[in-house]
């Protein structure tokens, strides 16, 4: 058999917090999903040394779907060598960057952690990738945070998971949302981030505080976008990056390393058809009034934050770890010489990060 099929069902009750969302989460079903491939990899994985086939006794990948707040979420679960559902394993959620998908860096770290003996899950965010939800590319903190709570839900009933040993890893924007989830997610015992990106702060102030003077103007544009949706059902977008039109010269001319290296990673070396920087403009009404570092003191478990030592996004990680005053077990781990995006895939940097995660999760889970 190419890979095992797992069919389990559970009912979860979600307490309403005064929102317009349903009080009761629907029956959550985990079912085998036939992956949509776009390349020679059986699951469309684009990261280096990705699994190409499931071999009995080795690390295996299990594409599944489940329901979260009425939206079908597509995810990949990775199981370790010799996986036996009758045994107990520590487990880790892996949240992908803004604009990314589970087949890229999130999948890489999910696979590497599975190689260390963890059951891991990387899921596409709601409204993005293979997951459902309309309008497409909605990027609202509530849903992105719920995506992570949903992965914990999944692991909490996945065969073989030790529910007393669940951890979190968030990458880039997924790191900011992982911090937000960890404030209230007391089922997890430790939290790690890689190149954390505080989406709310950046959408509000601009990257490296480059747009602080026009915050009110951009908030008005976001409100106008929402009004357009109400008036005629049209959802304005931030716009899709045309990777094909970008020349090497144009990419090298980009001043900051996050976007310069991002164009290379997402547009060339690790390109995936579901991966886009696009988001609905009306999402900014929520994003610009939100901040990943609000109430970070609520995180009271061990916290590891990793970042490139020369990344121009480092200020976001430094700000967050300083505000995480609820835990004394916290560490900022710098990868010497690494830019933000390079921490996703450059072998020498990935090895340092995986070794640090091995030490951290080995101690805390």
VOLUMZA-786794 format. One record per residue (C-alpha): x, y, z. Coordinates in steps of 0.02 Angstrom, whole numbers, padded with zeros to 5 digits, always signed. Layout:
REM VOLUMZA-786794
XYZ
...
This chain:
REM VOLUMZA-786794
+00000+00000+00000
+00070+00169-00046
+00021+00246+00119
-00092+00206+00264
-00270+00270+00271
-00336+00340+00433
-00520+00371+00459
-00567+00440+00628
-00704+00557+00682
-00728+00667+00832
-00843+00805+00890
-00773+00964+00963
-00868+01100+01052
-00805+01277+01027
-00858+01407+01153
-00924+01564+01069
-00833+01725+01110
-00967+01841+01048
-00917+01822+00866
-01032+01782+00722
-00952+01611+00700
-01046+01452+00741
-01050+01405+00925
-01029+01222+00885
-00886+01160+00779
-00950+01031+00654
-00900+00850+00660
-00718+00846+00615
-00669+00708+00496
-00493+00656+00452
-00491+00575+00283
-00362+00528+00155
-00338+00663+00025
-00273+00634-00149
-00136+00765-00165
-00132+00881-00314
+00039+00870-00390
+00116+00994-00511
+00290+00918-00524
+00375+00750-00516
+00354+00737-00328
+00206+00629-00279
+00141+00761-00160
+00200+00918-00248
+00336+00949-00119
+00465+01076-00174
+00590+01076-00031
+00759+00991-00037
+00773+00805+00005
+00583+00789+00009
+00500+00620+00026
+00469+00546-00146
+00380+00387-00091
+00314+00310+00067
+00422+00163+00121
+00366+00049+00263
+00466+00083+00420
+00529+00253+00360
+00463+00430+00383
+00298+00435+00290
+00182+00575+00234
-00008+00565+00249
-00111+00695+00155
-00275+00723+00248
-00420+00844+00260
-00525+00898+00408
-00657+01028+00447
-00620+01186+00546
-00753+01320+00571
-00846+01254+00419
-00691+01262+00308
-00602+01109+00237
-00419+01113+00286
-00289+01019+00184
-00139+00956+00281
+00007+00837+00275
+00045+00731+00427
+00220+00660+00441
+00250+00504+00545
+00421+00447+00607
+00519+00291+00563
+00439+00133+00628
+00279+00227+00669
+00159+00119+00770
-00010+00199+00813
-00017+00092+00969
+00137+00182+01038
+00152+00362+01101
+00251+00498+01014
+00280+00684+01045
+00202+00794+00912
+00228+00967+00836
+00123+01086+00731
+00215+01180+00593
+00137+01343+00528
+00191+01408+00358
+00245+01586+00311
+00130+01718+00239
+00102+01677+00057
+00179+01505+00080
+00104+01332+00076
+00134+01168+00166
+00239+01098+00023
+00379+01225+00051
+00477+01267+00209
+00339+01207+00328
+00349+01036+00248
+00538+01036+00259
+00537+01063+00447
+00390+00945+00472
+00489+00809+00384
+00652+00846+00476
+00562+00843+00644
+00479+00678+00597
+00653+00611+00564
+00689+00653+00747
+00542+00548+00806
+00398+00672+00810
+00226+00660+00729
+00209+00826+00639
+00077+00918+00539
+00092+01058+00411
-00074+01128+00351
-00123+01257+00222
-00204+01407+00304
-00390+01429+00279
-00429+01524+00117
-00256+01479+00051
-00166+01336-00037
-00271+01178-00052
-00380+01226+00096
-00556+01291+00068
-00631+01459+00110
-00694+01608+00012
-00645+01737-00039
-00476+01665-00081
-00320+01738+00000
-00414+01809+00149
-00281+01841+00280
-00363+01880+00447
-00278+01848+00615
-00428+01757+00690
-00425+01624+00554
-00236+01610+00546
-00232+01584+00734
-00376+01460+00725
-00277+01364+00594
-00147+01329+00727
-00273+01285+00862
-00349+01168+00731
-00183+01080+00704
-00171+01052+00892
-00349+00983+00886
-00295+00864+00750
-00141+00804+00843
-00238+00784+01005
-00337+00639+00929
-00213+00576+00799
-00164+00394+00830
-00003+00381+00927
+00010+00561+00986
+00056+00588+01168
-00060+00733+01212
+00054+00781+01355
+00196+00815+01233
+00133+00933+01097
+00238+01080+01037
+00226+01217+00907
+00340+01285+00772
+00294+01438+00670
+00391+01508+00523
+00388+01691+00468
+00205+01749+00472
+00160+01578+00540
+00278+01618+00682
+00181+01774+00730
+00017+01679+00724
+00094+01536+00823
+00142+01659+00960
-00036+01723+00959
-00107+01547+00974
+00015+01502+01111
-00052+01641+01223
-00210+01539+01254
-00164+01364+01191
-00122+01275+01353
-00117+01102+01273
+00058+01139+01210
+00214+01123+01316
+00337+01227+01215
+00343+01349+01069
+00474+01389+00937
+00481+01514+00794
+00595+01537+00645
+00617+01710+00566
+00458+01770+00653
+00359+01901+00557
+00234+02010+00649
+00107+02032+00509
+00000+02158+00602
+00144+02275+00640
+00213+02266+00464
+00044+02292+00380
+00015+02440+00496
+00185+02524+00499
+00262+02454+00340
+00415+02343+00334
+00553+02418+00441
+00430+02558+00487
+00432+02625+00310
+00248+02675+00304
+00210+02750+00473
+00161+02917+00397
+00017+02850+00294
-00066+02729+00414
-00232+02821+00415
-00234+02832+00226
-00207+02645+00208
-00339+02607+00339
-00460+02711+00236
-00414+02609+00081
-00449+02449+00177
-00617+02515+00235
-00658+02567+00056
-00615+02390+00000
-00739+02320+00125
-00870+02444+00066
-00841+02385-00113
-00874+02206-00059
-01038+02258+00023
-01091+02364-00126
-01054+02248-00271
-00978+02088-00204
-00808+02125-00279
-00659+02090-00166
-00507+02200-00208
-00341+02111-00194
-00167+02165-00147
-00117+02102-00319
-00025+01946-00375
+00162+01954-00401
+00207+01911-00580
+00360+01805-00547
+00384+01770-00732
+00413+01953-00770
+00546+01977-00636
+00722+01980-00705
+00873+01935-00601
+00928+02116-00613
+00761+02178-00547
+00768+02056-00402
+00945+02104-00354
+00894+02287-00353
+00771+02258-00210
+00846+02344-00059
+00790+02236+00087
+00840+02054+00102
+00668+01988+00149
+00585+02036-00015
+00741+02013-00123
+00773+01837-00060
+00586+01804-00055
+00570+01836-00240
+00706+01708-00272
+00633+01578-00154
+00448+01594-00198
+00471+01642-00379
+00615+01532-00434
+00700+01403-00322
+00547+01342-00223
+00403+01397-00330
+00232+01318-00303
+00072+01363-00396
-00026+01383-00234
+00101+01501-00158
+00068+01686-00182
+00095+01849-00089
-00083+01899-00130
-00210+01942+00006
-00379+02028+00003
-00366+02214+00033
-00510+02210+00156
-00404+02095+00266
-00306+02249+00313
-00450+02312+00420
-00409+02170+00540
-00223+02153+00508
-00180+02336+00538
-00267+02339+00707
-00187+02177+00767
-00015+02140+00838
+00067+01972+00873
+00156+02043+01025
+00002+02103+01120
-00012+02007+01285
+00140+01898+01248
+00160+01884+01437
+00022+01752+01427
+00147+01628+01354
+00212+01535+01506
+00299+01387+01425
+00477+01372+01356
+00503+01484+01205
+00638+01473+01072
+00650+01608+00939
+00773+01582+00796
+00823+01710+00666
+00962+01754+00545
+01093+01866+00625
+01097+01985+00476
+00913+01974+00427
+00830+02144+00414
+00676+02065+00494
+00773+02025+00653
+00697+02176+00741
+00529+02087+00742
+00597+01935+00835
+00697+02042+00957
+00543+02145+00998
+00436+01990+01027
+00555+01896+01139
+00581+02050+01247
+00393+02062+01273
+00374+01877+01315
+00391+01908+01502
+00278+01765+01557
+00415+01635+01539
+00592+01635+01606
+00637+01489+01493
+00663+01585+01332
+00805+01599+01208
+00850+01700+01054
+00954+01589+00940
+01043+01678+00798
+01103+01592+00639
+01266+01681+00595
+01268+01765+00424
+01090+01714+00376
+00959+01823+00294
+00775+01793+00333
+00727+01684+00184
+00893+01592+00185
+00845+01514+00352
+00710+01419+00255
+00821+01314+00144
+01010+01346+00145
+01078+01177+00205
+01206+01243+00329
+01076+01355+00411
+00940+01222+00412
+01059+01101+00498
+01094+01226+00636
+00909+01258+00659
+00860+01075+00661
+00998+01037+00787
+00935+01178+00897
+00755+01116+00882
+00814+00940+00924
+00892+01007+01084
+00745+01121+01127
+00600+01002+01095
+00701+00857+01165
+00713+00951+01328
+00538+01024+01335
+00425+00889+01263
